[in-house]
Amino acid sequence: MTRVLVAFGSSEGQTATIAERVGDILESEGHEPVLVHLKHPPEGLDVAAYDGVIVGASIHAGSHQGYVTEFVRENLEGLNRQPSAFFSVSLTAAHADPAEREPARELLEGFLEETGWEPDATLTVAGAIKYSEYGLVKRFVMRRIARKASGDTDTSRDYEYTDWDEVEAFALEFSSQLR
Ligand SMILES: Cc1cc2nc3c(=O)[nH]c(=O)nc-3n(C[C@H](O)[C@H](O)[C@H](O)COP(=O)(O)O)c2cc1C
């Protein structure tokens, strides 16, 4: 059985939910997924102990979580040696207009350039707005971002934009490369 590390950063939980879905798909394909939140990685986490690695991170104020960048930098050699994939979660990826989604792709490419990582597959995927879970400042910031990206500014409810078919296709494609 192939062991796959699904390591992620998540500030409000949507990337964690996506990582769980990726894990479920890998499991249904006969692999053994191991999910790790990189904010609290287990001691001695070693990518060499796995047959493949998928990393996920979300974008806040134009950057992915710093602790994910750090993880990729520290494990660069191992990541570039084995099957690996990266998915980036953002609100920019929720734009209906492909041209408006481009900055999400640019941030993903910038992350890879900055770290030197060359994953086999990448995905930019739309996240969520969880107004009900934000404090006052975050709600204000998010409402401004949402006005531009999705137009969903009713702070009395939450919104999920993630395209689960896209997530499933990404996980299945990676799974097929592990055989
Ligand atoms: C304070 C804040 C800042 C954000 N900044 C950006 C941003 O600069 N660009 C973007 O595309 N999305 C931005 N987002 C949207 C998040 O990427 C989106 O909500 C995502 O689902 C968060 O994933 P997480 O729940 O795993 O942290 C921001 C969200 C918050 C709450």
PDBQT file of the ligand as one rigid body, heavy atoms in Angstrom, charges set to zero:
ROOT
HETATM    1  C1  LIG A 201      -8.235  38.051   6.229  1.00  0.00    +0.000 C 
HETATM    2  C2  LIG A 201      -8.349  37.342   4.924  1.00  0.00    +0.000 A 
HETATM    3  C3  LIG A 201      -7.539  37.721   3.861  1.00  0.00    +0.000 A 
HETATM    4  C4  LIG A 201      -7.647  37.075   2.627  1.00  0.00    +0.000 A 
HETATM    5  N1  LIG A 201      -6.858  37.479   1.591  1.00  0.00    +0.000 NA
HETATM    6  C5  LIG A 201      -7.017  36.903   0.358  1.00  0.00    +0.000 A 
HETATM    7  C6  LIG A 201      -6.226  37.348  -0.741  1.00  0.00    +0.000 A 
HETATM    8  O1  LIG A 201      -5.360  38.199  -0.648  1.00  0.00    +0.000 OA
HETATM    9  N2  LIG A 201      -6.463  36.771  -1.958  1.00  0.00    +0.000 N 
HETATM   10  C7  LIG A 201      -7.410  35.790  -2.141  1.00  0.00    +0.000 A 
HETATM   11  O2  LIG A 201      -7.583  35.321  -3.259  1.00  0.00    +0.000 OA
HETATM   12  N3  LIG A 201      -8.143  35.331  -1.099  1.00  0.00    +0.000 NA
HETATM   13  C8  LIG A 201      -7.975  35.857   0.141  1.00  0.00    +0.000 A 
HETATM   14  N4  LIG A 201      -8.711  35.409   1.204  1.00  0.00    +0.000 N 
HETATM   15  C9  LIG A 201      -9.664  34.304   0.976  1.00  0.00    +0.000 C 
HETATM   16  C10 LIG A 201      -9.118  32.963   1.485  1.00  0.00    +0.000 C 
HETATM   17  O3  LIG A 201      -8.054  32.506   0.679  1.00  0.00    +0.000 OA
HETATM   18  C11 LIG A 201     -10.281  31.949   1.483  1.00  0.00    +0.000 C 
HETATM   19  O4  LIG A 201     -11.237  32.373   2.438  1.00  0.00    +0.000 OA
HETATM   20  C12 LIG A 201      -9.821  30.524   1.769  1.00  0.00    +0.000 C 
HETATM   21  O5  LIG A 201     -10.955  29.673   1.717  1.00  0.00    +0.000 OA
HETATM   22  C13 LIG A 201      -9.137  30.402   3.139  1.00  0.00    +0.000 C 
HETATM   23  O6  LIG A 201      -8.701  29.092   3.308  1.00  0.00    +0.000 OA
HETATM   24  P1  LIG A 201      -8.511  28.481   4.780  1.00  0.00    +0.000 P 
HETATM   25  O7  LIG A 201      -9.892  28.453   5.388  1.00  0.00    +0.000 OA
HETATM   26  O8  LIG A 201      -7.974  27.135   4.569  1.00  0.00    +0.000 OA
HETATM   27  O9  LIG A 201      -7.566  29.378   5.487  1.00  0.00    +0.000 OA
HETATM   28  C14 LIG A 201      -8.590  36.008   2.451  1.00  0.00    +0.000 A 
HETATM   29  C15 LIG A 201      -9.367  35.606   3.539  1.00  0.00    +0.000 A 
HETATM   30  C16 LIG A 201      -9.268  36.258   4.764  1.00  0.00    +0.000 A 
HETATM   31  C17 LIG A 201     -10.136  35.798   5.902  1.00  0.00    +0.000 C 
ENDROOT
TORSDOF 0
